[in-house]
Amino acid sequence: MTGSDPGRRVGVVSLGCPKNLVDTEKMLGRFLQQGYTLTADPEAADLLVVNTCGFKADAETESREAILAMAEIKARHPGQRLVVTGCLAQRYGALLAQEMPDIDVLIGADQYEQLIPLLEANQVNGEVVRAVAPIACPAPPDPEEPARFLTTPAHTAYVKIAEGCNNPCAFCIIPQLRGRFRSRSLEEIEAEVIQLSQQGVVEINLVAQDTTLYGRDLTPRVSLALLLRRLARVEGIAWIRPLYLYPTLVTPELLAVMGSEAKVLPYFDLPLQHSHSAVLARMKRVERARSIRRLLQEIRREVPQAVVRTTFIVGFPGETKKEFRHLYRLVGQGWFDHVGVFTYSDEQGTAAYHFPDKVAAKTARKRQKALMLLQQRISRKKLRRQVGRTLPVLVDGVAEEHPGLVLGRWMGQAPEVDGLVYINAGQPQPGTIVPVTVTASHEYDLVGYSGS
C-alpha cells in the first residue's frame, strides 16, 4: 500500500480474528473514499491506526505491544496521530486512554463509521478525542457504503454474516464486547459477495461468532443453509466455506447443503471446546459428550467427504485428569482433520474468572502439548492417504521461503489456520483452481505437481 497525500496518509495494523480483519477492510474502504491514501510504512504515515483484539490475555498483550510500538514511532514524528479501535478499546475504554496517553482517538467495536468524522473534527479544533460508545444495534446498511479494501490475496475474502453473540460461554467476553447476535440480511450479504466476485474473488469464507445461528433473529426467519444456497448461485464464486459452526445448530438441512451443493465446501469448523460433559456444563456450553459423538457420527454418515476442524480449551477451572483423558481419547479416535488447542485464559468479566479450582498453567501447557502431539500423528496419517490422489487446489501464490514452489490449498485447508499444498511443477496462476497430484505429505502440508 502506498500513499503520498500530505496529512492524509494512513498506516493500519490489524490484529485478531478474521472478523476483526473484515472491520479493518471496511475501515480502509472508508478512508479511501474520503481521499486518504494508504501506506505500509508507519514511519511515512500521518495517521496510525491499530485495530485491536481483546479476546484473551495473549491477544491483549499483542494489542498493547502494537499500540506501544506505534506510539514510539509517533514520538519520532511530531504531528502524527494514533488511533486505537476494536475490542481492546471497547473493553477498557477511557482506562486505556489513561494508561496510554499517546492515543489521540479511541473508537470501540461497531463504531467504525464514527472514526473519520471524529478525525475531521480533531483536525479542525485540535482537541483529543477519547470516546468509546456503548454497544448498540448497528444502523441500517448504507447503500452508499464504500467497497472494502481487501488485505487478503485478491482471490479470497472473508464475509461477516452477523455481529455479536448470544452464547453464555463462561470463558468468553465477546458478548460484552460485541453485543447480542445480529444477522445481516440475505440481500446485503448477497450484494457484497456479488461485488467481491466482480473484483475477482473466487473463495468466500463466511464468518461470525456463531454462523449456525444466522438468520434466526431476522423477520422472516432464514437459515445458514438458505444463505449458502443463495450464495452458491453467484457467478464467479467457486468455493464457499462457512466457519465457526456452533455444533448444537448443525441441522439436517445444513448437512444436506454442505454435502450436495458443489460450491459449498464440506468443511466443518466446529468449536467444541471440550468433550467431557462436566467440563462442558461448567463452561456453560449446551453440548454434552453424547451429543458431540452423535454429531460427529452424523457428519461422517451424511457427508463422507467432510473435513472436520475443531478447537479445544485445556486447563479450564476444575479440569481433572479424568476429564482431560476423556478429551484425549476422543481426539485419539481420529474424528478431526485439524485441531487447535488453547490453554484456559483467566479473563476478568467472565463467569469463569470467579470459578474455584484453577488449573496450574504448567499443567495446562503440558496437556496442550500432549493433545497437539497426538493430533500431529493423526494428521500425518490422514494426509498420507492423499498421496497419489489428484486434488483441486486453489493457488495462493509463490512460496517466498521456497523459491520455485507455488503455494495453494485444497478444500480441506482454510486460509491461515490449516496447512498448505506446495506445488513443485507447473506455473499455475494465483486465484486459479488447478488439479494437483499429491506426491508427498507431512504433518500438516502436502506436496504435489500440476500440469498448469
C-alpha positions as CSV (number, residue, x, y, z in Angstrom):
1,M,0.0,0.0,0.0
2,T,1.4,3.4,-0.9
3,G,0.4,7.0,-0.4
4,S,1.7,10.4,-0.8
5,D,-1.0,12.9,0.1
6,P,0.4,15.0,3.0
7,G,-1.6,14.9,6.2
8,R,-3.8,12.1,4.9
9,R,-1.6,9.0,4.7
10,V,-2.8,6.1,6.8
11,G,-0.9,3.2,8.2
12,V,-3.0,0.4,9.7
13,V,-2.2,-2.6,12.0
14,S,-5.0,-5.2,12.1
15,L,-4.9,-7.8,14.9
16,G,-7.1,-10.7,15.9
17,C,-9.5,-12.9,14.1
18,P,-10.9,-12.7,10.5
19,K,-14.0,-10.9,11.8
20,N,-11.7,-8.1,13.0
21,L,-10.0,-8.1,9.6
22,V,-13.3,-7.5,7.9
23,D,-13.8,-4.5,10.1
24,T,-10.4,-3.2,9.2
25,E,-11.0,-3.7,5.5
26,K,-14.3,-1.7,5.7
27,M,-12.5,1.0,7.6
28,L,-9.8,1.2,4.9
29,G,-12.5,1.5,2.3
30,R,-14.0,4.5,4.1
31,F,-10.5,6.1,4.3
32,L,-10.0,5.7,0.5
33,Q,-13.5,7.0,-0.2
34,Q,-12.7,10.2,1.8
35,G,-9.5,10.9,-0.1
36,Y,-7.0,9.3,2.3
37,T,-4.1,7.2,0.9
38,L,-2.6,4.1,2.5
39,T,0.9,3.3,3.3
40,A,2.6,0.1,4.5
41,D,5.4,2.2,6.2
42,P,4.3,3.5,9.6
43,E,7.2,6.0,9.6
44,A,5.6,7.6,6.5
45,A,2.1,7.8,7.9
46,D,0.3,10.8,9.2
47,L,-2.3,8.7,10.9
48,L,-1.5,5.4,12.6
49,V,-4.5,3.0,13.3
50,V,-4.3,-0.1,15.5
51,N,-7.4,-2.3,15.3
52,T,-7.1,-4.4,18.4
53,C,-8.2,-7.7,19.8
54,G,-9.1,-8.2,23.4
55,F,-10.4,-11.7,23.5
56,K,-7.9,-13.2,25.8
57,A,-4.6,-12.4,27.6
58,D,-2.2,-13.2,24.8
59,A,-4.3,-11.2,22.3
60,E,-4.5,-8.3,24.7
61,T,-0.7,-8.4,25.2
62,E,-0.2,-8.4,21.4
63,S,-2.5,-5.4,21.0
64,R,-0.9,-3.4,23.8
65,E,2.6,-4.1,22.3
66,A,1.4,-2.9,18.9
67,I,0.0,0.3,20.4
68,L,3.2,1.0,22.2
69,A,5.2,0.3,19.1
70,M,3.1,2.8,17.1
71,A,3.5,5.2,20.0
72,E,7.3,5.0,19.7
73,I,7.0,5.8,16.0
74,K,4.7,8.7,16.8
75,A,7.2,10.1,19.2
76,R,9.7,10.4,16.4
77,H,7.3,12.2,14.1
78,P,5.6,15.3,15.5
79,G,2.1,15.7,14.1
80,Q,1.4,12.0,13.7
81,R,-1.8,10.9,15.3
82,L,-2.5,7.5,16.9
83,V,-6.0,5.9,16.7
84,V,-6.9,2.7,18.6
85,T,-10.0,0.8,17.6
86,G,-11.7,-2.5,18.2
87,C,-12.2,-4.9,21.1
88,L,-9.5,-3.8,23.4
89,A,-10.7,-0.2,23.1
90,Q,-14.3,-1.4,23.7
91,R,-13.2,-3.4,26.7
92,Y,-11.2,-0.8,28.6
93,G,-12.4,2.5,27.1
94,A,-11.2,5.6,28.9
95,L,-8.9,3.5,31.1
96,L,-6.9,2.5,28.1
97,A,-6.5,6.2,27.1
98,Q,-5.3,7.0,30.7
99,E,-2.8,4.2,30.6
100,M,-1.5,5.1,27.1
101,P,-1.6,8.9,26.8
102,D,-0.2,8.8,23.3
103,I,-3.6,7.7,22.0
104,D,-5.3,10.5,20.2
105,V,-8.6,8.9,19.2
106,L,-10.2,5.8,20.8
107,I,-13.1,4.0,19.0
108,G,-14.8,0.9,20.3
109,A,-16.3,-2.1,18.5
110,D,-19.1,-1.5,16.0
111,Q,-18.4,2.3,15.9
112,Y,-16.0,2.4,13.0
113,E,-18.2,4.7,10.9
114,Q,-17.6,7.4,13.5
115,L,-13.9,7.4,13.0
116,I,-13.4,9.8,10.1
117,P,-15.9,12.4,11.4
118,L,-14.0,12.4,14.7
119,L,-10.7,12.7,12.9
120,E,-12.0,15.6,10.8
121,A,-13.3,17.3,14.0
122,N,-10.0,16.8,15.6
123,Q,-8.2,18.4,12.6
124,V,-10.4,21.4,12.9
125,N,-10.2,22.2,16.6
126,G,-7.2,20.3,17.7
127,E,-8.9,18.5,20.6
128,V,-8.0,15.0,21.7
129,V,-10.9,12.6,21.2
130,R,-11.2,9.7,23.5
131,A,-14.6,8.2,23.5
132,V,-16.0,4.7,23.3
133,A,-19.7,4.5,22.5
134,P,-21.8,1.8,24.2
135,I,-22.6,-1.3,22.1
136,A,-25.8,-0.8,20.1
137,C,-27.5,-2.3,17.2
138,P,-25.9,-1.0,14.0
139,A,-27.6,1.5,11.8
140,P,-29.4,0.2,8.7
141,P,-27.0,-0.8,5.9
142,D,-25.8,2.2,3.9
143,P,-26.3,1.6,0.2
144,E,-23.5,4.0,-0.4
145,E,-21.1,2.2,1.9
146,P,-17.7,2.1,0.1
147,A,-16.2,-1.1,-1.1
148,R,-13.8,-2.9,1.3
149,F,-10.1,-2.7,0.7
150,L,-9.1,-6.3,0.7
151,T,-5.9,-7.1,2.6
152,T,-6.2,-10.8,1.8
153,P,-4.9,-12.2,-1.6
154,A,-7.1,-10.8,-4.3
155,H,-8.9,-14.2,-5.0
156,T,-10.1,-14.9,-1.4
157,A,-12.1,-12.9,1.1
158,Y,-13.9,-13.2,4.5
159,V,-17.5,-12.1,4.6
160,K,-19.0,-11.4,8.0
161,I,-22.6,-12.5,8.1
162,A,-23.5,-11.4,11.6
163,E,-22.2,-9.5,14.6
164,G,-22.3,-10.3,18.3
165,C,-23.0,-13.5,20.2
166,N,-25.8,-14.9,22.3
167,N,-23.9,-17.9,23.8
168,P,-23.2,-17.5,27.5
169,C,-19.8,-19.4,27.5
170,A,-18.2,-19.0,30.9
171,F,-14.7,-18.3,29.5
172,C,-15.7,-15.7,26.8
173,I,-16.0,-12.0,27.0
174,I,-17.1,-11.4,23.4
175,P,-20.8,-10.9,24.1
176,Q,-19.8,-8.0,26.4
177,L,-17.6,-6.5,23.7
178,R,-19.7,-7.1,20.6
179,G,-23.3,-7.3,22.0
180,R,-26.2,-9.6,21.1
181,F,-26.2,-11.6,17.9
182,R,-27.4,-9.5,14.9
183,S,-27.7,-11.1,11.5
184,R,-27.2,-9.1,8.3
185,S,-29.9,-9.6,5.7
186,L,-29.7,-12.1,2.9
187,E,-29.8,-9.4,0.3
188,E,-27.0,-7.4,1.9
189,I,-24.7,-10.4,2.1
190,E,-25.5,-11.5,-1.4
191,A,-24.8,-8.0,-2.7
192,E,-21.4,-8.0,-1.0
193,V,-20.5,-11.4,-2.4
194,I,-21.5,-10.3,-5.9
195,Q,-19.3,-7.2,-5.6
196,L,-16.4,-9.3,-4.4
197,S,-16.9,-11.7,-7.3
198,Q,-16.8,-8.8,-9.7
199,Q,-13.4,-7.8,-8.1
200,G,-12.0,-11.3,-8.9
201,V,-12.7,-13.1,-5.6
202,V,-13.3,-16.9,-6.1
203,E,-13.2,-18.1,-2.5
204,I,-15.6,-16.8,0.2
205,N,-15.1,-17.7,3.9
206,L,-18.2,-16.8,5.9
207,V,-17.5,-15.7,9.5
208,A,-19.4,-14.7,12.6
209,Q,-19.2,-15.6,16.3
210,D,-21.8,-18.3,15.6
211,T,-22.6,-18.8,11.9
212,T,-25.1,-21.6,12.5
213,L,-27.3,-19.1,14.4
214,Y,-27.5,-16.9,11.2
215,G,-31.0,-15.7,10.3
216,R,-32.9,-16.9,13.3
217,D,-33.2,-13.3,14.5
218,L,-34.5,-11.9,11.2
219,T,-38.1,-11.5,10.2
220,P,-39.0,-13.6,8.3
221,R,-36.6,-16.1,9.8
222,V,-34.0,-17.6,7.5
223,S,-31.1,-20.0,8.0
224,L,-27.4,-20.5,7.2
225,A,-28.5,-23.3,4.8
226,L,-30.7,-20.9,2.8
227,L,-27.9,-18.3,2.7
228,L,-25.4,-20.9,1.4
229,R,-27.8,-22.0,-1.4
230,R,-28.3,-18.3,-2.3
231,L,-24.6,-17.5,-2.4
232,A,-23.9,-20.7,-4.5
233,R,-25.8,-19.0,-7.3
234,V,-23.4,-16.1,-7.5
235,E,-21.4,-16.3,-10.7
236,G,-17.6,-16.4,-10.4
237,I,-17.6,-17.8,-6.9
238,A,-16.1,-21.3,-6.8
239,W,-15.6,-22.1,-3.1
240,I,-17.8,-21.1,-0.1
241,R,-16.6,-22.2,3.3
242,P,-18.7,-21.4,6.4
243,L,-16.5,-21.1,9.6
244,Y,-17.4,-21.1,13.3
245,L,-20.3,-23.6,13.2
246,Y,-21.7,-23.8,16.7
247,P,-22.3,-27.5,17.0
248,T,-25.8,-27.5,18.5
249,L,-27.3,-25.9,15.4
250,V,-25.7,-28.1,12.7
251,T,-29.1,-29.2,11.3
252,P,-30.0,-31.9,8.8
253,E,-30.8,-29.1,6.4
254,L,-27.3,-27.7,6.8
255,L,-25.8,-31.1,6.4
256,A,-27.7,-31.7,3.2
257,V,-26.5,-28.4,1.7
258,M,-22.9,-29.0,2.7
259,G,-23.0,-32.5,1.3
260,S,-24.6,-31.7,-2.0
261,E,-24.0,-28.1,-3.1
262,A,-21.0,-28.1,-5.4
263,K,-19.7,-24.7,-4.4
264,V,-20.2,-25.1,-0.7
265,L,-17.2,-26.9,0.7
266,P,-17.8,-29.9,3.1
267,Y,-15.6,-28.2,5.7
268,F,-17.0,-28.3,9.2
269,D,-15.3,-25.9,11.6
270,L,-16.8,-26.9,15.0
271,P,-15.5,-25.1,18.1
272,L,-16.3,-27.9,20.5
273,Q,-14.1,-26.6,23.4
274,H,-14.1,-29.9,25.3
275,S,-15.7,-33.4,25.3
276,H,-16.4,-34.2,28.9
277,S,-20.0,-33.3,30.0
278,A,-19.0,-32.0,33.4
279,V,-16.4,-29.6,31.8
280,L,-18.9,-28.5,29.2
281,A,-21.5,-27.8,31.9
282,R,-19.0,-25.6,33.8
283,M,-18.2,-23.9,30.5
284,K,-22.0,-23.2,30.1
285,R,-22.0,-24.9,26.8
286,V,-25.1,-26.7,25.5
287,E,-23.4,-29.8,24.1
288,R,-22.6,-32.9,26.1
289,A,-20.3,-35.9,25.4
290,R,-23.1,-37.9,23.9
291,S,-24.4,-35.2,21.6
292,I,-20.9,-34.4,20.4
293,R,-20.3,-38.0,19.4
294,R,-23.7,-38.2,17.8
295,L,-23.0,-35.1,15.7
296,L,-19.6,-36.4,14.6
297,Q,-21.2,-39.7,13.6
298,E,-23.9,-37.9,11.7
299,I,-21.4,-35.7,9.8
300,R,-19.4,-38.7,8.8
301,R,-22.5,-40.6,7.7
302,E,-24.3,-37.8,5.8
303,V,-21.1,-36.1,4.4
304,P,-18.5,-38.8,3.9
305,Q,-16.1,-36.4,2.3
306,A,-16.3,-34.0,5.2
307,V,-13.2,-32.3,6.6
308,V,-13.6,-31.5,10.3
309,R,-11.8,-28.9,12.3
310,T,-12.2,-28.1,16.0
311,T,-10.7,-26.1,18.9
312,F,-10.4,-27.2,22.5
313,I,-9.6,-25.5,25.7
314,V,-7.5,-27.3,28.3
315,G,-6.9,-26.3,31.9
316,F,-10.4,-24.9,32.4
317,P,-11.1,-24.4,36.1
318,G,-11.7,-27.8,37.8
319,E,-10.5,-29.9,34.8
320,T,-9.4,-33.2,36.3
321,K,-7.0,-35.8,34.9
322,K,-10.0,-38.0,34.2
323,E,-11.8,-35.2,32.3
324,F,-8.7,-34.5,30.3
325,R,-8.2,-38.2,29.5
326,H,-11.8,-38.2,28.1
327,L,-10.8,-35.4,25.7
328,Y,-7.5,-37.1,24.8
329,R,-9.4,-40.3,23.9
330,L,-11.9,-38.5,21.7
331,V,-9.1,-36.8,19.8
332,G,-7.2,-40.1,19.5
333,Q,-10.2,-41.7,17.8
334,G,-9.3,-39.7,14.7
335,W,-12.5,-37.7,14.2
336,F,-10.7,-34.5,13.4
337,D,-8.6,-33.4,10.5
338,H,-7.5,-30.2,12.1
339,V,-7.3,-29.4,15.8
340,G,-6.4,-26.2,17.7
341,V,-5.7,-26.4,21.4
342,F,-5.7,-23.3,23.7
343,T,-4.9,-23.1,27.4
344,Y,-7.5,-21.5,29.5
345,S,-7.1,-17.8,30.0
346,D,-8.5,-16.3,33.2
347,E,-10.3,-13.2,32.0
348,Q,-11.9,-10.5,34.2
349,G,-15.5,-10.0,33.3
350,T,-16.2,-13.7,32.5
351,A,-18.1,-16.1,34.7
352,A,-15.1,-18.5,34.9
353,Y,-12.9,-15.8,36.4
354,H,-14.6,-16.5,39.7
355,F,-14.6,-20.3,39.5
356,P,-12.5,-22.2,42.1
357,D,-10.1,-25.0,41.4
358,K,-7.9,-23.2,38.9
359,V,-5.6,-25.5,37.0
360,A,-1.9,-24.7,37.2
361,A,-0.5,-23.0,34.0
362,K,2.2,-25.6,33.8
363,T,-0.3,-28.4,33.8
364,A,-2.5,-26.7,31.2
365,R,0.6,-26.3,28.9
366,K,1.5,-29.9,29.4
367,R,-2.0,-31.0,28.4
368,Q,-1.9,-28.7,25.4
369,K,1.3,-30.2,24.2
370,A,0.1,-33.8,24.6
371,L,-3.1,-33.1,22.6
372,M,-1.1,-31.3,19.8
373,L,1.4,-34.2,19.5
374,L,-1.4,-36.7,19.4
375,Q,-3.2,-34.7,16.6
376,Q,0.0,-34.2,14.8
377,R,0.4,-38.0,14.4
378,I,-3.2,-38.3,13.3
379,S,-2.8,-35.5,10.8
380,R,0.3,-37.1,9.3
381,K,-1.6,-40.4,8.9
382,K,-4.6,-38.8,7.3
383,L,-2.6,-36.7,4.9
384,R,-0.5,-39.8,3.9
385,R,-3.7,-41.2,2.4
386,Q,-3.8,-38.3,-0.1
387,V,-0.6,-39.4,-1.7
388,G,-1.3,-40.5,-5.3
389,R,-4.6,-38.6,-5.4
390,T,-5.4,-35.6,-7.6
391,L,-7.0,-32.8,-5.7
392,P,-8.4,-29.5,-6.9
393,V,-6.2,-26.8,-5.3
394,L,-6.7,-23.0,-5.1
395,V,-3.4,-21.3,-5.9
396,D,-2.4,-18.6,-3.5
397,G,1.0,-17.5,-4.9
398,V,4.7,-18.1,-4.8
399,A,6.3,-19.6,-1.7
400,E,8.6,-16.9,-0.6
401,E,10.6,-19.2,1.7
402,H,10.9,-21.9,-1.1
403,P,11.9,-20.3,-4.4
404,G,10.5,-22.3,-7.3
405,L,7.5,-23.6,-5.4
406,V,3.9,-22.3,-5.6
407,L,1.6,-22.4,-2.6
408,G,-2.1,-23.5,-2.7
409,R,-4.8,-25.0,-0.6
410,W,-7.2,-27.8,-1.3
411,M,-10.7,-27.5,0.0
412,G,-9.8,-29.1,3.4
413,Q,-7.4,-26.3,4.2
414,A,-8.9,-23.0,5.3
415,P,-6.7,-19.9,4.9
416,E,-4.3,-19.1,7.8
417,V,-5.3,-21.8,10.2
418,D,-4.6,-25.1,8.3
419,G,-1.7,-26.5,6.3
420,L,-0.8,-25.8,2.6
421,V,-0.2,-27.6,-0.6
422,Y,3.3,-27.0,-2.1
423,I,3.2,-27.3,-5.9
424,N,6.6,-28.1,-7.3
425,A,5.9,-28.4,-11.0
426,G,3.9,-26.2,-13.4
427,Q,3.3,-22.4,-13.2
428,P,-0.4,-22.1,-12.1
429,Q,-1.6,-18.5,-11.6
430,P,-2.9,-17.2,-8.2
431,G,-6.6,-17.4,-8.0
432,T,-6.9,-20.4,-10.3
433,I,-8.1,-23.8,-9.1
434,V,-5.9,-26.5,-10.7
435,P,-5.6,-30.3,-10.4
436,V,-2.6,-31.2,-8.2
437,T,-1.3,-34.8,-8.0
438,V,-0.1,-35.4,-4.5
439,T,3.4,-36.9,-4.3
440,A,4.3,-36.4,-0.6
441,S,2.8,-35.5,2.7
442,H,4.0,-34.1,6.1
443,E,2.3,-33.4,9.4
444,Y,0.1,-30.6,8.0
445,D,1.2,-30.0,4.4
446,L,1.0,-31.7,1.1
447,V,3.4,-31.7,-1.9
448,G,2.4,-32.3,-5.5
449,Y,2.7,-31.2,-9.1
450,S,0.4,-29.6,-11.6
451,G,0.5,-29.5,-15.3
452,S,-0.8,-25.9,-15.4
